[in-house]
Structures are given as C-alpha cells and as structure tokens.
C-alpha cells in the first residue's frame, strides 16, 4: 500500500471495479514513477528555472562533532541490521535517522546537514565522532567504496590523521 495513490482509494467509493485490481494497478504505476524520480538529481540551491537542467555539485565544508578517535568499518545505513560498532554513512542529518543511535554505532558521516542539524546535536550529546555535511561528491565516493575499514585518530608518524573523523575520511576517499 506504500505506493497506492489516495485518489485510487477515493475512486473505490464511486467505481464498481475490483478493489484489488485498482490498488494493484495504482501501486505498479506509482512504484515505477517513484523509481524514475529516484534517478533524478537536483542542485542544492535552485535560483532560476534553468538550474535544474545543468549544474555542478560544489564542494562542501563539513562540520566536525567531537575530538574523539574511532577505528571501525564504514557502512551504509541501508544495511540496518549490521551497523553496530560501525561508522555509518547517511544522506541527511534529519530526525528520520534517529534510530541509528539505538543500534550502537561508533561514528557518523552525513552528506547534508550543518552544525545545528539534528544529527550534529545528537552526536554531540552522545560524544559520538561525526562528520556532518561532507557534500554529495564525497558522500557518493564513500558509498562506492563500501565496505571500507577506516582508522580515525593516531599520530603523524603512523601516517594517520590526528583530529577529526572527516579529515581521515577525506584523505582516504580523496574527497577534498
């Protein structure tokens, strides 16, 4: 029923058609339309109608949360059951992803969001190393390289980045 259009449900009141057939057709049509929509990519800022036809993803300045160090595998949020003790990549820093904090993650990386975003505040409250808003280019690069093990922290002599989670991630994924 996720893809069923509300208009289809309203039409059931007036039509004598089989409800299963109508719902099935609506779901198939809308599932296909959703798949097409998922292929679209729009710029983060649209200032004129022409911006939707051609744009370049700009680099983003990430926000660092905590000075803590962590060594863990980097995984996508899509593997919901396997995110415990992992650094998790999610696209947005909104409350819709709040469930990940209950799964025992050790680090967080988001494509979008800022220092005052929900995930930045939650990560700060929990003392969880996080990189909020690494940008679309770096995020996609990270996603394409999963599964990946990342060590965050250490010292200069061991050729590890000393400081924040994102600096190491950016060095590993050549996102800068």
N, C-alpha and C positions, 0 to 999 in steps of 0.2 A: 504494500500500500504506500510505501515511501514515494514512489513516482506517480501515484494516481493524482490526477488533477481534480481539484474541488468542484470544478464545473461538471465533471463527469458524474460525481456523486449527486449534485443538484439535478442533473438531467435524468437520473434514475426515477425521480418523482414523476416526471412527465412522459417518459418513454415506456413502452411495453417490451423492450428488448431484455434479453437475459442479462442480469447484473454482472455475472461472471465474465461474460464476453465483453461488455462495455469496459469494465475495470481492467481486464487483460489488455485490451487494445490501448487504453489510456496509459497503462504502465509501460507497455512496449514503446509507444510513441515518445513518452517523456523520458524514459531511460536513454533512448537514442539521442534525444535533444540534449540531455544532461552530458552525455559522453562528448558530444560536439562542443558544448560550452567549456568543458574541462580542457580542451585543446587550445582555447583562446588565451592570449596573454595581453594584458593592458599595462600601460605605463603607470607608475605610482602617482603621477600628477598629470591630469588632463586639463590643459589651459585653452585648447581650441579643438574643434571637431577633427582637424587633420592629425592631431596627436595619436589617434587610435590606429592610423594606417601605417605609421612608421615611427619608431622610437628606439633609443638605445638605453639599456639598463645602466644606470650610473652606479658608481661605487658608493658604498655606504660606510659611514663611520660608526662602528659598533660601540655598544655600551658594555662595560665590564662590571660584573657583580662579584664582589668579594676578592680577596687576595689569596684564597685557598688554592692548594695544589691537588690535582687528582690525576690518576692514571687509570684509564678504562677504555673499553671498546666503544666506538661511536656507532650508534644505531639510529634507524629512522623510527619515528613514532608509529609507523604503520605496523611494526612488529610489537604490538601492545603487550603480549604475554612475555616478551623476552627483553624488557627494558630495565629490570632490576640490576643494580650495580653497573650501569652503563651511562655514557654521555649521550643524551637524546637530542636528535635534530627535529625541530618542529617548525612549520612555516610561520605561525603567528604567535604573538605574545598576548593572547586574549584568554579570558576565563574559561573558554571552552576546552582548554587543555589542562585545566587544574587537576584533573585526575592523575596526571603523571607523577605528581608529588606523593601520592599514596603508594606508588609502585617501587620505591626505594632507589630512585635514580641518583647518580653521583655528580652529574653535570648537565647543563642545558645549553643548547645553541638554537637561536631563532633567526629566521630570515628577516622578519619585520618586527618592529617594536622599538621602544625607546626607554630611557632611564626611568620614566614614570609609568611604564606599562605594567599591567597586572603581573606578568611573569617576572619582571625585574624586581618588583616589590616582594613577591612571594619567595623568590630565590634569596633575596637579601634577608628576609625574616628567618629563613632556614639555614643561612650560612652556606648555601649551595653555589659552587662556582658556576657562573653563567655568562654567556655572551649573547646579548640581546641586539638584534638588528644587524646581522653581518651582511645583509643585502642579497638580492636574488642571484647574482653571479656566483658568489662564494657558496651560497646555500646549495645551488644546483651542482656545483663542483663537488661539494662534500657528499651529496646524495649519490652521485655517480661512483664514488669511491668506497661506499659501504659494502661489506663490513670493513672496518678500519680500526686499528688499535692506536690510541693516542696517549702519550705521556705528557702531562702538563705539570710544569714546575721543574725543579732541579737547578743546576748551576751552569755557568757559561762553559766550564771546562768539559762538561759531558755533552756539549752541543745541544742542550735543551734550553728552551726559553724559560727564563726566570720571571715570573709575574703572573699575568692573567691567562685564562683559558684561551681566549681568542687569538692571542699572539702566536701561540703554538699551533693552533688550528690553521691560522692563515699561513704560517710558514709551511706546514705540512701540505696544504692544499693549494698553495701558490695563489691565494685569493687577493693579495694586496697588489 
